[in-house]
Amino acid sequence: MVETRLIDGKAAAQALRARVAAAAAALKAQHAIVPGLAAVLVGADPSSEIYVRGKAKATRAAGLDSVEHRLPAAAGEAELLRLVAALNADPAVDGILVQLPLPAQIDPHRVIEAIDPAKDVDGFHPQNVGRLWSGGRAMVPCTPYGCLMLLRQTLGSLTGAEAVVLGRSNIVGKPMAALLLAENCSVGLAHSKSRDLPAIARRADILVAAVGRPELVRGGWIKPGATVIDVGVNRLPGADGKSRLVGDVAFAEAQGVAGAITPVPGGVGPMTIACLLRNTLIAACRRRGIAEPAL
Ligand code: NAP
């Protein structure tokens, strides 16, 4: 039986936020710059509201500027593109975040491609995606970068490890695979059409689950001693009528098998917002040719 270590994403995120706050204070003192993040929310999706509010609060707490722009749910694509163009042109805005999903009448690809890649703090613009895969200086998507930070903190070097990512979304799975490849892992990327998912997962020294299926990954899917990063956030009805959050990994079954695992909540989630602040600060430095702090 393996002793399973808990990877504390909350503590890691707090430490990263403190490093961002210190770097922001130095930018202000030395260059009179306060990096600014603009969040755009179309419609009033309740979970998007919660995310945007949480992001704004964390942004201000780190000493960065935060502005929110709200458009009605019926807003057209042209209206949103006009707003993005205005934010691209605004020198006080270093990072632009358009909260997804967007209403059906708006093509998210057209909106993402309209964002200035230098201000694309989500790292979704094709120019940043290309740079990530080709080894250039990209803005890297926040959730997978947060996962990478937790992996480095847990394992040190990742070189030579067999890594398997479950899920191939543009937001998590694909950029996660690119990051692991850049760390010299041998990378497998599995999805809903993969044959024999448990066998693929069992190969992994590093297993990242990002499928959005509650507790899909069972204890028997995990190689003994593997490091497991659970990105999934799934809401299930609780016994008392309240909902409870579970990940994509059957957490209790992973105990005694995994070498280390992130909990849900308190694992990857807090790192995502901290990495958004990091990206905003880095964007502010790069746009002005100022040396980037090590974060
Ligand atoms: P997504 O866009 O829905 O993608 C899900 C991926 O999982 C797809 O590639 C899909 O395969 C694959 N998949 C679905 N069911 C599967 C199955 N039964 N077996 C194998 N693969 C399966 O989701 P996402 O945006 O990547 O998010 C994934 C999860 O992470 C969600 O729970 C989300 O809430 C969570 N998340 C958390 C954070 C955070 O900060 N903690 C951030 C982002 C997302 P196909 O491509 O074949 O359809």
Boltz pocket constraint, residues with backbone or C-beta under 6 A from the ligand:
constraints:
  - pocket:
      binder: B
      contacts: [[A, 143], [A, 166], [A, 167], [A, 168], [A, 169], [A, 170], [A, 171], [A, 172], [A, 173], [A, 190], [A, 191], [A, 192], [A, 193], [A, 197], [A, 209], [A, 210], [A, 211], [A, 212], [A, 213], [A, 216], [A, 230], [A, 231], [A, 232], [A, 233], [A, 234], [A, 268], [A, 269], [A, 270], [A, 272]]
      max_distance: 6.0
